[in-house]
Amino acid sequence: MPKTRIMYVENKSASLNGPARIGRVTFSKTGKSISYGGRTFQSLKGSGFKANYFDLETGERFWISGPRKDGKDRLYAETSAPIEIDPDVAEEYWRDIRGKLSE
């Protein structure tokens, strides 16, 4: 069974405050790539600017990290852009990560 985890995924290809989601990613057997939403991401190994992964097919850059308990996942908190939460992880996210009841 592949390892999965709820993660924060933000597209950084167009701007520093791109579309963002909380969802379940799947790690490859080697742990060198992550799959989410039909896409496969590989680490930039520290060579990215405000991004740590890239889409293997498109080259788009992303920030992918574990979600924070306080919900301040964006690198630039001053943005008012919403962070979408995938319905299949919403209850687990609010209960186990944020420590709250489902919202």
Contacts in CASP RR format, 6 or more apart in sequence:
PFRMAT RR
TARGET T0000
AUTHOR 0000-0000-0000
METHOD contacts of the structure
MODEL  1
MPKTRIMYVENKSASLNGPARIGRVTFSKTGKSISYGGRTFQSLKGSGFK
ANYFDLETGERFWISGPRKDGKDRLYAETSAPIEIDPDVAEEYWRDIRGK
LSE
2 26 0 8 1.000
2 27 0 8 1.000
2 28 0 8 1.000
2 29 0 8 1.000
3 26 0 8 1.000
3 27 0 8 1.000
3 31 0 8 1.000
4 24 0 8 1.000
4 25 0 8 1.000
4 26 0 8 1.000
4 27 0 8 1.000
5 24 0 8 1.000
5 25 0 8 1.000
5 27 0 8 1.000
5 66 0 8 1.000
6 22 0 8 1.000
6 23 0 8 1.000
6 24 0 8 1.000
6 25 0 8 1.000
6 66 0 8 1.000
6 67 0 8 1.000
6 89 0 8 1.000
6 92 0 8 1.000
6 93 0 8 1.000
6 96 0 8 1.000
6 97 0 8 1.000
7 22 0 8 1.000
7 23 0 8 1.000
7 24 0 8 1.000
7 25 0 8 1.000
7 34 0 8 1.000
7 36 0 8 1.000
7 64 0 8 1.000
7 65 0 8 1.000
7 66 0 8 1.000
7 67 0 8 1.000
8 20 0 8 1.000
8 21 0 8 1.000
8 22 0 8 1.000
8 63 0 8 1.000
8 64 0 8 1.000
8 65 0 8 1.000
8 66 0 8 1.000
8 67 0 8 1.000
8 68 0 8 1.000
8 73 0 8 1.000
8 83 0 8 1.000
9 20 0 8 1.000
9 21 0 8 1.000
9 22 0 8 1.000
9 23 0 8 1.000
9 25 0 8 1.000
9 36 0 8 1.000
9 62 0 8 1.000
9 63 0 8 1.000
9 64 0 8 1.000
10 18 0 8 1.000
10 19 0 8 1.000
10 20 0 8 1.000
10 21 0 8 1.000
10 62 0 8 1.000
10 63 0 8 1.000
10 64 0 8 1.000
10 73 0 8 1.000
10 74 0 8 1.000
10 75 0 8 1.000
11 18 0 8 1.000
11 19 0 8 1.000
11 20 0 8 1.000
11 60 0 8 1.000
11 61 0 8 1.000
11 62 0 8 1.000
12 18 0 8 1.000
12 50 0 8 1.000
12 51 0 8 1.000
12 60 0 8 1.000
12 61 0 8 1.000
12 62 0 8 1.000
12 63 0 8 1.000
13 58 0 8 1.000
13 59 0 8 1.000
13 60 0 8 1.000
13 61 0 8 1.000
13 62 0 8 1.000
16 50 0 8 1.000
16 75 0 8 1.000
16 76 0 8 1.000
17 74 0 8 1.000
17 76 0 8 1.000
17 79 0 8 1.000
17 81 0 8 1.000
18 81 0 8 1.000
19 81 0 8 1.000
19 84 0 8 1.000
20 73 0 8 1.000
20 74 0 8 1.000
20 81 0 8 1.000
20 82 0 8 1.000
20 83 0 8 1.000
20 84 0 8 1.000
21 83 0 8 1.000
21 84 0 8 1.000
21 85 0 8 1.000
21 86 0 8 1.000
22 67 0 8 1.000
22 73 0 8 1.000
22 83 0 8 1.000
22 84 0 8 1.000
22 85 0 8 1.000
22 86 0 8 1.000
22 89 0 8 1.000
22 93 0 8 1.000
23 36 0 8 1.000
23 85 0 8 1.000
23 86 0 8 1.000
23 88 0 8 1.000
23 89 0 8 1.000
23 93 0 8 1.000
24 36 0 8 1.000
24 86 0 8 1.000
24 88 0 8 1.000
24 89 0 8 1.000
25 34 0 8 1.000
25 35 0 8 1.000
25 36 0 8 1.000
25 64 0 8 1.000
26 34 0 8 1.000
26 35 0 8 1.000
26 36 0 8 1.000
27 33 0 8 1.000
27 34 0 8 1.000
27 35 0 8 1.000
28 34 0 8 1.000
28 35 0 8 1.000
32 42 0 8 1.000
32 43 0 8 1.000
33 40 0 8 1.000
33 41 0 8 1.000
33 42 0 8 1.000
33 43 0 8 1.000
33 56 0 8 1.000
34 40 0 8 1.000
34 41 0 8 1.000
34 42 0 8 1.000
34 53 0 8 1.000
34 64 0 8 1.000
35 41 0 8 1.000
36 64 0 8 1.000
39 55 0 8 1.000
39 56 0 8 1.000
39 57 0 8 1.000
39 58 0 8 1.000
40 55 0 8 1.000
40 56 0 8 1.000
40 57 0 8 1.000
41 53 0 8 1.000
41 54 0 8 1.000
41 55 0 8 1.000
41 56 0 8 1.000
41 62 0 8 1.000
41 64 0 8 1.000
42 53 0 8 1.000
42 54 0 8 1.000
42 56 0 8 1.000
43 52 0 8 1.000
43 53 0 8 1.000
44 51 0 8 1.000
44 52 0 8 1.000
44 53 0 8 1.000
44 54 0 8 1.000
44 61 0 8 1.000
46 52 0 8 1.000
48 61 0 8 1.000
50 63 0 8 1.000
50 75 0 8 1.000
51 61 0 8 1.000
51 62 0 8 1.000
51 63 0 8 1.000
52 62 0 8 1.000
52 63 0 8 1.000
52 64 0 8 1.000
52 65 0 8 1.000
53 61 0 8 1.000
53 62 0 8 1.000
53 63 0 8 1.000
53 64 0 8 1.000
54 60 0 8 1.000
54 61 0 8 1.000
54 62 0 8 1.000
55 61 0 8 1.000
55 62 0 8 1.000
63 75 0 8 1.000
65 73 0 8 1.000
66 73 0 8 1.000
67 73 0 8 1.000
67 93 0 8 1.000
67 97 0 8 1.000
69 97 0 8 1.000
69 98 0 8 1.000
69 99 0 8 1.000
71 98 0 8 1.000
73 83 0 8 1.000
74 81 0 8 1.000
74 83 0 8 1.000
85 93 0 8 1.000
90 102 0 8 1.000
91 102 0 8 1.000
94 100 0 8 1.000
94 101 0 8 1.000
94 102 0 8 1.000
94 103 0 8 1.000
95 101 0 8 1.000
95 102 0 8 1.000
END
